Each structure stands twice: as C-alpha cells, then as structure tokens.
C-alpha cells in the first residue's frame, strides 16, 4: 500500500482496493460527488455502484460512527470517512462489492485509510499549487498583453502585485525550449538573470518563453540568451535591440525574427540586426495617413453594450496581424468570435483582410500609431481640408524608400542568382499569392516543400521570420511596393 501511495498516489491505491474487493472503489466528497472512481468487477456494474455510493455518502452526516456498512440487493457498500485537516472536509472512501465479501476486506480498508488520506492531502496541496502557478502565469500573460497594446499604466498596476517590477528600457528575448521542458527553462532563466527578468510563458507557442530584461543589465545578464543556449541543449534564443517599455511589441517582433535566424546557427543564439523602422521613416505624413485610414475603426461605437468597442477591435486586429489564426489563443476567444470581429473590421475600413497588401497597410498604420517618436501628428481641428492620403503616398517618401532598399539589400540583385531559385522571384511570387505556399508552388512550378525550403533559407539571409507569425511578409510587401514606385518615378 505504501509503495503504491509513493508511486501512483490515490488512483493507484483505489485501483488496488477495487481489485481486492472485486468491485467498485472511489473517493467521494460530502455531497456525494465522486472525486475518483475505479471498478474492476467482472460484470462492469460501475455506474450502478457509484450511484449507490453517492446515495449513502449524502446520508452520512446524520450518522455518528467512524465506518458504515449498507446492504442492497446482492451488493454491500462500505464507507470510511478519511482523516483530514480541521479546516477542510476530508473525502469518504467507498467500496461497493458483491456478497459474500472477501475475507478481511473491512480490516484492509481500515488499513488503507491512512495512506489514502495522506495521498489525498498531498494531492490537494499540489492542486492548489498548480492553481496558484496558473493564476500567476495568467497574470503575467495579462501584463504582457497590456504592454503589447501600449497600456502601460494598467500594466504597471497589475504588475505591482508580482515581482520583479517592470523595467524601462528593456531588451526582449524569445527562448524556444525543448518539448516538455518550458517550466524547467523558465526556472533556469530566473536563476541566470538573478530574478530581474520578467518571464512569461507564451500563450501562442507552447515551446516559447518571452523574457523582458532590463536594458541596463550587467554583462552576464546581457549574455542571457547565450547562457541559456549553453545551459539547456536544444534551446534557441533570439534577442531584440534595447527598446522603451512602451515599444515592447516592437521588441517582441525583433526577438522573434532573431529566433528564426538563431535556429540555423551553431550557437543557437542571435541578436536582431539593427534596421530602421518604417513607422519612424514615414514621419508626420505617415501619422496623418494612419489616422485617416484607421479613423472608422477608432471611432466605432457598438450598437449593444456587450459588443466589442473600438479599443477591443483594434487589439483584435493587432493580435491577428501578428499571430494570424493563433490570435484565438492570444486573446482567449473562439475562432468564430475572431472571424466575426475581422468581418466587422473589414467592413468598417473598406478593406479585404484576405489580401497581404491590405494587411501590410493596416500593420504599418497600427505601428505608426504605436510609435511615440513619430512627430507632427495631424490635428483634428485644422480648418483647411487636405486631400486624403493613400498608401502609395507614404511609400513614395524618400526615407521610406531608403528603408525599403535596406530591407532588401541582403538579397542578391535581381537575376544575378546562379541557381534557378532566384530570391526576388520567389519572394514576389509568394507575396502575389497572398503568402500561400500552394499558390506559390504552382506559380513557380515547384513543390510545396520546395517553396518552404526556399523561404527557410531566405529567413537566414534576411534575418527575419517568414513562415511563422509574426512574419516579415508585411515589411517585404511594403518594401517591394516602395521600390516599384521608385522605379516608376525614375522611368518617368
């Protein structure tokens, strides 16, 4: 009995008792609810036996005895209330077996009551610990979500009850863990960072940890990604640049793109390559365009109070653009709810959200609005009306076209590739096919695995994630469009 208690806990003990009684054995609470139930009777009458045990368990509070035996039909029910802490109700051990009962069964049940009570108490503590861990994990996830949507004041309020305090500025890490070892890696990251890192289990990718580390950390903490990769085999880490706490979403994107590069490196660690941000390059004209594009969404008033408002719809759009269908896990909503919200957003903005071009425009607009360094945002009370701006007006800005050229600079020139897998042709076909692998394979005349291999190689060349969201497909679409506009302007 004690060996089973150590190795398998209450379930294994009940299974063993059920076999010795040739009947049903279980644990019930005071109102007759079956907590655990096992039957090994040859006639398979577990449902009837459990119902009989529930009936008698509900009648026990009015009886003043330490054990009970009831006969009904061909069966006997034996009930033993287990010992427990004074501030908690202990369960009842119930056994329903056919008569005649095996010799010594009552003594056996009296003996098993103690290890069973100890197992139940230990398992109750473990369940409480898991609930506390889950609550803390969800709270940290909520803080990260608030940071990603720019709600700093609320994030600080929620984080005030947890440790450590939110740093500013920060460096964001995305650590990809071996299967089943995320909790272990989280503990290692806590130790390596001296408890200064804000560690969150990614709600979208089951193997990812997101670390928000103080940007002013010491040399050892700055090498956190390398130390984690060295400490845990198969761990891969991507690191962002130093960003303000308000730009945590940007830091996460950078770290995720660096992770795609780190998978192909022997050190299993990579830092995001320094690159300008199109939201900053767009300047004041980009700020005005973003306000105009998103105005129907940001001023939307729902017809019913229970329907999502403008802020919730904007958060849904940002999550979907970043995580695609995984936004349901990020936002904790049903896929039908996500689809309904996206249809409403598309109707409000007059855009086709199935097109990569419209997705890229919305992603750029949201990033511009979330960038506090964008100067000269348009005033609402301007008297002189201005003509509406289009995306091409933004992509025609000189700074944006310089950004586009830098984005595509790692690629060899168009037509200069020695192999048939021209990266420019591959990327253009992929984007024209709305980033769908099957359509791209048909356009290029190769297989779907062939397209996937090409894009995987280009991830290392560009230093960006292409196949997994958050993907660089929006930036690539914008870059190609900006260069096309520049070439058209030169030709004229």
Secondary structure as the mmCIF struct_conf table of DSSP 4:
data_model
#
loop_
_struct_conf.conf_type_id
_struct_conf.id
_struct_conf.beg_label_comp_id
_struct_conf.beg_label_asym_id
_struct_conf.beg_label_seq_id
_struct_conf.end_label_comp_id
_struct_conf.end_label_asym_id
_struct_conf.end_label_seq_id
HELX_RH_AL_P HELX_RH_AL_P1 UNK A 2 UNK A 7
TURN_TY1_P TURN_TY1_P1 UNK A 8 UNK A 8
HELX_RH_AL_P HELX_RH_AL_P2 UNK A 9 UNK A 21
TURN_TY1_P TURN_TY1_P2 UNK A 22 UNK A 22
BEND BEND1 UNK A 23 UNK A 23
STRN STRN1 UNK A 24 UNK A 28
TURN_TY1_P TURN_TY1_P3 UNK A 30 UNK A 31
STRN STRN2 UNK A 34 UNK A 39
TURN_TY1_P TURN_TY1_P4 UNK A 42 UNK A 43
HELX_RH_AL_P HELX_RH_AL_P3 UNK A 46 UNK A 59
HELX_RH_3T_P HELX_RH_3T_P1 UNK A 60 UNK A 62
BEND BEND2 UNK A 66 UNK A 66
STRN STRN3 UNK A 67 UNK A 72
TURN_TY1_P TURN_TY1_P5 UNK A 73 UNK A 74
STRN STRN4 UNK A 75 UNK A 81
HELX_LH_PP_P HELX_LH_PP_P1 UNK A 82 UNK A 83
TURN_TY1_P TURN_TY1_P6 UNK A 86 UNK A 87
BEND BEND3 UNK A 88 UNK A 88
STRN STRN5 UNK A 92 UNK A 98
BEND BEND4 UNK A 99 UNK A 100
HELX_LH_PP_P HELX_LH_PP_P2 UNK A 101 UNK A 102
TURN_TY1_P TURN_TY1_P7 UNK A 103 UNK A 104
HELX_RH_AL_P HELX_RH_AL_P4 UNK A 105 UNK A 148
TURN_TY1_P TURN_TY1_P8 UNK A 149 UNK A 150
HELX_RH_AL_P HELX_RH_AL_P5 UNK A 152 UNK A 159
TURN_TY1_P TURN_TY1_P9 UNK A 160 UNK A 161
BEND BEND5 UNK A 162 UNK A 164
HELX_LH_PP_P HELX_LH_PP_P3 UNK A 165 UNK A 167
BEND BEND6 UNK A 168 UNK A 169
STRN STRN6 UNK A 170 UNK A 176
HELX_LH_PP_P HELX_LH_PP_P4 UNK A 177 UNK A 178
TURN_TY1_P TURN_TY1_P10 UNK A 179 UNK A 180
HELX_RH_AL_P HELX_RH_AL_P6 UNK A 182 UNK A 192
TURN_TY1_P TURN_TY1_P11 UNK A 193 UNK A 195
BEND BEND7 UNK A 197 UNK A 197
STRN STRN7 UNK A 198 UNK A 201
BEND BEND8 UNK A 203 UNK A 204
TURN_TY1_P TURN_TY1_P12 UNK A 206 UNK A 207
STRN STRN8 UNK A 208 UNK A 214
TURN_TY1_P TURN_TY1_P13 UNK A 215 UNK A 216
HELX_RH_AL_P HELX_RH_AL_P7 UNK A 219 UNK A 222
TURN_TY1_P TURN_TY1_P14 UNK A 223 UNK A 223
HELX_RH_AL_P HELX_RH_AL_P8 UNK A 224 UNK A 231
BEND BEND9 UNK A 232 UNK A 232
TURN_TY1_P TURN_TY1_P15 UNK A 233 UNK A 234
STRN STRN9 UNK A 236 UNK A 243
HELX_RH_3T_P HELX_RH_3T_P2 UNK A 245 UNK A 247
HELX_RH_AL_P HELX_RH_AL_P9 UNK A 248 UNK A 262
TURN_TY1_P TURN_TY1_P16 UNK A 263 UNK A 264
BEND BEND10 UNK A 265 UNK A 265
TURN_TY1_P TURN_TY1_P17 UNK A 266 UNK A 267
BEND BEND11 UNK A 268 UNK A 268
STRN STRN10 UNK A 269 UNK A 271
HELX_LH_PP_P HELX_LH_PP_P5 UNK A 272 UNK A 274
HELX_RH_AL_P HELX_RH_AL_P10 UNK A 278 UNK A 281
TURN_TY1_P TURN_TY1_P18 UNK A 282 UNK A 282
HELX_RH_AL_P HELX_RH_AL_P11 UNK A 283 UNK A 298
TURN_TY1_P TURN_TY1_P19 UNK A 299 UNK A 299
BEND BEND12 UNK A 303 UNK A 304
TURN_TY1_P TURN_TY1_P20 UNK A 305 UNK A 306
BEND BEND13 UNK A 307 UNK A 307
HELX_RH_AL_P HELX_RH_AL_P12 UNK A 310 UNK A 323
HELX_RH_3T_P HELX_RH_3T_P3 UNK A 324 UNK A 326
HELX_RH_AL_P HELX_RH_AL_P13 UNK A 327 UNK A 331
TURN_TY1_P TURN_TY1_P21 UNK A 332 UNK A 332
HELX_RH_AL_P HELX_RH_AL_P14 UNK A 335 UNK A 349
TURN_TY1_P TURN_TY1_P22 UNK A 350 UNK A 350
TURN_TY1_P TURN_TY1_P23 UNK A 353 UNK A 354
BEND BEND14 UNK A 355 UNK A 355
HELX_RH_AL_P HELX_RH_AL_P15 UNK A 356 UNK A 370
TURN_TY1_P TURN_TY1_P24 UNK A 372 UNK A 373
HELX_LH_PP_P HELX_LH_PP_P6 UNK A 377 UNK A 379
TURN_TY1_P TURN_TY1_P25 UNK A 380 UNK A 381
BEND BEND15 UNK A 383 UNK A 384
HELX_LH_PP_P HELX_LH_PP_P7 UNK A 387 UNK A 389
HELX_RH_AL_P HELX_RH_AL_P16 UNK A 391 UNK A 395
TURN_TY1_P TURN_TY1_P26 UNK A 396 UNK A 396
BEND BEND16 UNK A 397 UNK A 397
HELX_RH_AL_P HELX_RH_AL_P17 UNK A 398 UNK A 408
TURN_TY1_P TURN_TY1_P27 UNK A 409 UNK A 410
BEND BEND17 UNK A 411 UNK A 411
HELX_LH_PP_P HELX_LH_PP_P8 UNK A 412 UNK A 413
TURN_TY1_P TURN_TY1_P28 UNK A 414 UNK A 415
BEND BEND18 UNK A 418 UNK A 420
HELX_RH_AL_P HELX_RH_AL_P18 UNK A 423 UNK A 432
TURN_TY1_P TURN_TY1_P29 UNK A 433 UNK A 435
HELX_RH_AL_P HELX_RH_AL_P19 UNK A 437 UNK A 444
TURN_TY1_P TURN_TY1_P30 UNK A 445 UNK A 445
BEND BEND19 UNK A 446 UNK A 446
HELX_RH_AL_P HELX_RH_AL_P20 UNK A 448 UNK A 462
TURN_TY1_P TURN_TY1_P31 UNK A 463 UNK A 463
BEND BEND20 UNK A 464 UNK A 464
BEND BEND21 UNK A 467 UNK A 470
HELX_LH_PP_P HELX_LH_PP_P9 UNK A 471 UNK A 471
TURN_TY1_P TURN_TY1_P32 UNK A 472 UNK A 472
HELX_RH_AL_P HELX_RH_AL_P21 UNK A 473 UNK A 491
#
